[in-house]
Amino acid sequence: MVGFKNRYMVMEVFLDPNRDFSVDEPIIITQFNLTKAIKDSILTNFGECGLALSMNSFQVKYVNPVTKICIFRTSREDHQKVWAAITLIKSIGNCPVVFNLLDLSGSIKACKTAALKINELKFEHYKLSAGERLPAGAHQLMQNCLAKIKLLEH
């Protein structure tokens, strides 16, 4: 018996740096927001048939709201379509965003390793840039997010 062949994408979400977040609340990246934006993009760019084919195995496996790192699972046959749709997303809510693919792999184990390394580096950078303004719960939130990555399974 042959199992489903999946692709795992580790992506980074860049929020618009020119937007003034002091006026509006910045968007919080969640699994729901990402799934909705990706489904809308696939529907717009590939139609209902493309959406139905792609959503069969699509899943947002992990989202880190601090470092803006996400892991998506999709079928091997449709990963290029999903990747293209993600690239074509211009905004989530009212906030302009850009996605950057950091790693593409065929196994969750390789994806977890890459995501852990990237998350640790980005959080160190975040701590250095925030300096004294680092929120009190940020360190605990990051530890919880790293623990979620380690628990990822198919």
PASEBA-1860 file (N, C-alpha, C; in nm, 3 decimals):
! residues 154
1> MVGFKNRY> 0.084/-0.117/0.000/0.000/0.000/0.000/0.089/0.124/0.000 ~ 0.056/0.218/-0.084/0.133/0.341/-0.097/0.062/0.453/-0.023 ~ 0.135/0.524/0.060/0.077/0.637/0.133/0.071/0.760/0.045 ~ 0.006/0.862/0.095/-0.001/0.988/0.022/0.135/1.053/0.022 ~ 0.172/1.109/-0.090/0.298/1.181/-0.101/0.269/1.329/-0.080 ~ 0.331/1.385/0.021/0.308/1.525/0.057/0.434/1.608/0.041 ~ 0.415/1.737/0.034/0.523/1.834/0.038/0.495/1.927/0.155 ~ 0.601/1.964/0.223/0.591/2.055/0.336/0.670/2.181/0.302
9> MVMEVFLD> 0.605/2.296/0.319/0.667/2.425/0.288/0.683/2.505/0.417 ~ 0.804/2.549/0.442/0.830/2.641/0.553/0.836/2.780/0.490 ~ 0.745/2.867/0.533/0.738/3.001/0.474/0.743/3.108/0.581 ~ 0.793/3.223/0.541/0.801/3.340/0.627/0.704/3.444/0.573 ~ 0.632/3.508/0.664/0.537/3.613/0.626/0.597/3.747/0.662 ~ 0.610/3.834/0.563/0.659/3.969/0.587/0.540/4.064/0.587 ~ 0.519/4.135/0.696/0.417/4.239/0.701/0.474/4.365/0.638 ~ 0.387/4.450/0.585/0.431/4.573/0.519/0.505/4.664/0.618
17> PNRDFSVD> 0.633/4.692/0.594/0.707/4.777/0.688/0.668/4.924/0.679 ~ 0.603/4.965/0.573/0.564/5.105/0.555/0.432/5.138/0.624 ~ 0.362/5.037/0.671/0.232/5.060/0.735/0.253/5.112/0.877 ~ 0.172/5.208/0.915/0.180/5.266/1.048/0.091/5.186/1.143 ~ 0.152/5.100/1.227/0.076/5.015/1.316/0.032/5.086/1.443 ~ 0.076/5.208/1.464/0.031/5.279/1.584/-0.115/5.320/1.570 ~ -0.160/5.342/1.448/-0.299/5.381/1.424/-0.391/5.258/1.430 ~ -0.354/5.154/1.359/-0.435/5.031/1.354/-0.364/4.920/1.430
25> EPIIITQF> -0.444/4.826/1.474/-0.388/4.709/1.539/-0.321/4.622/1.432 ~ -0.197/4.577/1.452/-0.133/4.493/1.351/-0.205/4.359/1.340 ~ -0.201/4.302/1.222/-0.268/4.174/1.199/-0.194/4.064/1.275 ~ -0.268/3.976/1.336/-0.209/3.861/1.403/-0.222/3.744/1.309 ~ -0.111/3.685/1.274/-0.110/3.572/1.180/-0.158/3.448/1.255 ~ -0.269/3.389/1.209/-0.323/3.268/1.269/-0.347/3.164/1.160 ~ -0.372/3.039/1.201/-0.401/2.934/1.104/-0.526/2.968/1.024 ~ -0.626/3.024/1.091/-0.751/3.059/1.023/-0.727/3.167/0.918
33> NLTKAIKD> -0.654/3.274/0.953/-0.627/3.382/0.858/-0.551/3.331/0.736 ~ -0.450/3.249/0.760/-0.370/3.197/0.650/-0.450/3.104/0.561 ~ -0.526/3.013/0.621/-0.606/2.920/0.542/-0.707/2.994/0.456 ~ -0.774/3.093/0.513/-0.872/3.171/0.437/-0.806/3.246/0.322 ~ -0.693/3.309/0.346/-0.623/3.385/0.242/-0.576/3.293/0.129 ~ -0.525/3.175/0.164/-0.476/3.081/0.063/-0.592/3.023/-0.017 ~ -0.701/2.988/0.050/-0.819/2.936/-0.022/-0.873/3.042/-0.118 ~ -0.882/3.166/-0.074/-0.930/3.274/-0.160/-0.838/3.293/-0.280
41> SILTNFGE> -0.707/3.285/-0.258/-0.612/3.302/-0.367/-0.621/3.188/-0.469 ~ -0.634/3.065/-0.421/-0.648/2.951/-0.513/-0.777/2.963/-0.593 ~ -0.885/3.002/-0.526/-1.014/3.019/-0.595/-1.004/3.128/-0.702 ~ -0.942/3.239/-0.670/-0.929/3.349/-0.765/-0.842/3.312/-0.884 ~ -0.730/3.245/-0.859/-0.632/3.220/-0.964/-0.649/3.087/-1.037 ~ -0.711/2.987/-0.973/-0.723/2.856/-1.035/-0.866/2.805/-1.045 ~ -0.963/2.880/-0.993/-1.103/2.843/-1.005/-1.146/2.740/-0.903 ~ -1.273/2.701/-0.913/-1.331/2.606/-0.818/-1.270/2.468/-0.830
49> CGLALSMN> -1.239/2.426/-0.953/-1.178/2.294/-0.973/-1.039/2.290/-0.911 ~ -0.961/2.396/-0.930/-0.828/2.404/-0.870/-0.834/2.404/-0.719 ~ -0.934/2.473/-0.663/-0.953/2.478/-0.518/-0.988/2.340/-0.464 ~ -1.079/2.271/-0.531/-1.121/2.139/-0.485/-1.005/2.039/-0.489 ~ -0.923/2.044/-0.593/-0.809/1.953/-0.603/-0.703/1.984/-0.497 ~ -0.678/2.111/-0.476/-0.570/2.152/-0.384/-0.607/2.132/-0.238 ~ -0.733/2.149/-0.203/-0.773/2.145/-0.062/-0.786/2.003/-0.008 ~ -0.769/1.904/-0.095/-0.781/1.766/-0.050/-0.681/1.733/0.059
57> SFQVKYVN> -0.557/1.777/0.045/-0.456/1.746/0.146/-0.393/1.871/0.207 ~ -0.441/1.989/0.172/-0.383/2.112/0.224/-0.413/2.129/0.372 ~ -0.310/2.170/0.447/-0.328/2.198/0.589/-0.220/2.295/0.635 ~ -0.259/2.390/0.717/-0.162/2.476/0.783/-0.122/2.400/0.909 ~ 0.001/2.350/0.912/0.047/2.266/1.022/0.094/2.346/1.142 ~ 0.152/2.465/1.117/0.215/2.540/1.226/0.222/2.687/1.190 ~ 0.197/2.772/1.288/0.211/2.917/1.271/0.274/2.973/1.398 ~ 0.377/3.055/1.380/0.438/3.124/1.493/0.406/3.273/1.478
65> PVTKICIF> 0.323/3.329/1.567/0.285/3.470/1.553/0.398/3.567/1.586 ~ 0.502/3.521/1.656/0.613/3.608/1.692/0.710/3.623/1.575 ~ 0.757/3.510/1.522/0.856/3.513/1.414/0.794/3.511/1.275 ~ 0.662/3.490/1.267/0.588/3.486/1.140/0.634/3.371/1.049 ~ 0.670/3.258/1.108/0.709/3.139/1.033/0.589/3.044/1.030 ~ 0.562/2.985/0.912/0.448/2.895/0.894/0.493/2.768/0.825 ~ 0.423/2.660/0.851/0.446/2.533/0.781/0.314/2.491/0.718 ~ 0.320/2.462/0.586/0.203/2.417/0.513/0.229/2.277/0.460
73> RTSREDHQ> 0.124/2.193/0.461/0.131/2.061/0.399/0.038/2.060/0.280 ~ 0.084/2.004/0.169/0.001/1.990/0.051/0.044/1.864/-0.024 ~ -0.037/1.820/-0.117/-0.002/1.700/-0.192/0.112/1.729/-0.289 ~ 0.185/1.625/-0.323/0.299/1.642/-0.412/0.254/1.691/-0.550 ~ 0.138/1.647/-0.595/0.089/1.687/-0.726/0.049/1.834/-0.732 ~ 0.001/1.888/-0.620/-0.053/2.023/-0.620/0.035/2.126/-0.549 ~ 0.155/2.088/-0.509/0.234/2.182/-0.430/0.275/2.306/-0.509 ~ 0.297/2.293/-0.639/0.334/2.411/-0.718/0.216/2.507/-0.733
81> KVWAAITL> 0.096/2.452/-0.744/-0.023/2.536/-0.754/-0.045/2.613/-0.622 ~ -0.031/2.543/-0.510/-0.049/2.608/-0.380/0.061/2.712/-0.357 ~ 0.184/2.679/-0.395/0.296/2.771/-0.382/0.270/2.897/-0.465 ~ 0.223/2.879/-0.586/0.193/2.994/-0.673/0.082/3.080/-0.612 ~ -0.021/3.015/-0.560/-0.132/3.090/-0.498/-0.085/3.167/-0.376 ~ 0.003/3.108/-0.297/0.058/3.177/-0.179/0.140/3.297/-0.223 ~ 0.218/3.280/-0.327/0.300/3.390/-0.379/0.214/3.506/-0.428 ~ 0.095/3.476/-0.478/0.007/3.579/-0.533/-0.079/3.649/-0.428
89> IKSIGNCP> -0.070/3.608/-0.302/-0.145/3.675/-0.196/-0.084/3.812/-0.172 ~ -0.167/3.914/-0.176/-0.120/4.052/-0.156/-0.148/4.104/-0.016 ~ -0.253/4.052/0.049/-0.286/4.102/0.183/-0.363/3.997/0.262 ~ -0.350/4.007/0.393/-0.431/3.928/0.486/-0.507/4.031/0.568 ~ -0.638/4.028/0.557/-0.718/4.134/0.617/-0.691/4.263/0.541 ~ -0.654/4.367/0.612/-0.620/4.495/0.548/-0.470/4.518/0.545 ~ -0.393/4.420/0.585/-0.248/4.437/0.596/-0.177/4.373/0.477 ~ -0.102/4.452/0.400/-0.025/4.395/0.289/0.083/4.300/0.341
97> VVFNLLDL> 0.096/4.184/0.275/0.195/4.085/0.316/0.270/4.031/0.193 ~ 0.386/3.973/0.220/0.465/3.904/0.118/0.512/3.775/0.182 ~ 0.505/3.665/0.108/0.550/3.536/0.156/0.685/3.501/0.094 ~ 0.770/3.435/0.173/0.900/3.391/0.127/0.916/3.244/0.162 ~ 0.942/3.160/0.062/0.964/3.018/0.085/1.104/2.998/0.140 ~ 1.114/2.936/0.258/1.243/2.912/0.321/1.290/2.769/0.301 ~ 1.196/2.674/0.297/1.233/2.534/0.280/1.116/2.458/0.220 ~ 1.149/2.364/0.132/1.050/2.276/0.071/1.103/2.135/0.087
105> SGSIKACK> 1.025/2.047/0.151/1.074/1.911/0.172/0.960/1.811/0.158 ~ 0.998/1.686/0.147/0.901/1.579/0.132/0.868/1.509/0.261 ~ 0.934/1.546/0.370/0.907/1.482/0.498/0.890/1.586/0.607 ~ 0.807/1.553/0.704/0.782/1.644/0.815/0.907/1.656/0.903 ~ 0.987/1.551/0.908/1.107/1.552/0.993/1.207/1.656/0.943 ~ 1.232/1.658/0.814/1.325/1.758/0.757/1.268/1.898/0.772 ~ 1.138/1.909/0.758/1.071/2.039/0.771/1.081/2.090/0.915 ~ 1.062/2.002/1.013/1.073/2.040/1.154/1.213/2.090/1.187
113> TAALKINE> 1.313/2.021/1.136/1.452/2.060/1.162/1.480/2.200/1.107 ~ 1.437/2.224/0.984/1.458/2.356/0.923/1.381/2.464/0.998 ~ 1.257/2.436/1.034/1.174/2.535/1.103/1.229/2.568/1.242 ~ 1.279/2.467/1.313/1.338/2.493/1.445/1.459/2.585/1.435 ~ 1.545/2.556/1.339/1.665/2.637/1.323/1.629/2.781/1.285 ~ 1.537/2.797/1.193/1.496/2.931/1.148/1.428/3.007/1.261 ~ 1.338/2.940/1.334/1.268/3.006/1.444/1.363/3.054/1.553 ~ 1.460/2.973/1.588/1.555/3.012/1.691/1.636/3.134/1.647
121> LKFEHYKL> 1.682/3.133/1.522/1.758/3.247/1.471/1.673/3.374/1.465 ~ 1.550/3.362/1.418/1.463/3.479/1.409/1.425/3.534/1.546 ~ 1.406/3.445/1.645/1.372/3.494/1.778/1.491/3.566/1.842 ~ 1.612/3.517/1.817/1.731/3.588/1.868/1.739/3.727/1.805 ~ 1.713/3.734/1.677/1.712/3.864/1.608/1.603/3.954/1.665 ~ 1.485/3.896/1.691/1.372/3.971/1.747/1.407/4.026/1.886 ~ 1.473/3.943/1.969/1.512/3.988/2.102/1.613/4.104/2.094 ~ 1.708/4.094/2.001/1.807/4.200/1.986/1.744/4.329/1.937
129> SAGERLPA> 1.652/4.318/1.842/1.590/4.440/1.788/1.491/4.502/1.887 ~ 1.423/4.420/1.968/1.327/4.473/2.065/1.398/4.534/2.185 ~ 1.509/4.475/2.225/1.587/4.527/2.337/1.505/4.534/2.465 ~ 1.493/4.653/2.519/1.420/4.676/2.644/1.268/4.662/2.627 ~ 1.220/4.677/2.504/1.076/4.675/2.478/1.020/4.534/2.460 ~ 1.099/4.432/2.487/1.054/4.294/2.472/0.940/4.266/2.570 ~ 0.823/4.224/2.520/0.710/4.196/2.610/0.745/4.085/2.709 ~ 0.683/4.091/2.826/0.715/3.997/2.934/0.685/3.852/2.895
137> GAHQLMQN> 0.578/3.827/2.824/0.539/3.691/2.788/0.598/3.640/2.659 ~ 0.683/3.718/2.593/0.736/3.679/2.463/0.824/3.555/2.471 ~ 0.906/3.547/2.574/0.996/3.433/2.587/0.917/3.303/2.608 ~ 0.814/3.309/2.692/0.732/3.191/2.717/0.652/3.153/2.592 ~ 0.601/3.253/2.521/0.528/3.227/2.396/0.618/3.158/2.294 ~ 0.743/3.202/2.286/0.837/3.142/2.191/0.868/2.997/2.231 ~ 0.884/2.971/2.360/0.909/2.834/2.405/0.790/2.744/2.372 ~ 0.668/2.796/2.387/0.548/2.719/2.351/0.544/2.689/2.203
145> CLAKIKLL> 0.583/2.788/2.120/0.584/2.768/1.975/0.688/2.665/1.933 ~ 0.805/2.668/1.996/0.909/2.570/1.965/0.865/2.430/2.007 ~ 0.793/2.420/2.118/0.742/2.291/2.162/0.638/2.236/2.063 ~ 0.557/2.326/2.005/0.458/2.283/1.904/0.526/2.224/1.782 ~ 0.637/2.283/1.740/0.709/2.230/1.623/0.757/2.088/1.651 ~ 0.812/2.068/1.770/0.868/1.937/1.804/0.761/1.828/1.809 ~ 0.634/1.867/1.829/0.526/1.770/1.837/0.457/1.743/1.703 ~ 0.502/1.809/1.596/0.437/1.792/1.466/0.449/1.649/1.415
153> EH> 0.340/1.601/1.363/0.334/1.469/1.298/0.258/1.484/1.168 ~ 0.248/1.376/1.096/0.179/1.379/0.966/0.043/1.434/0.985
END
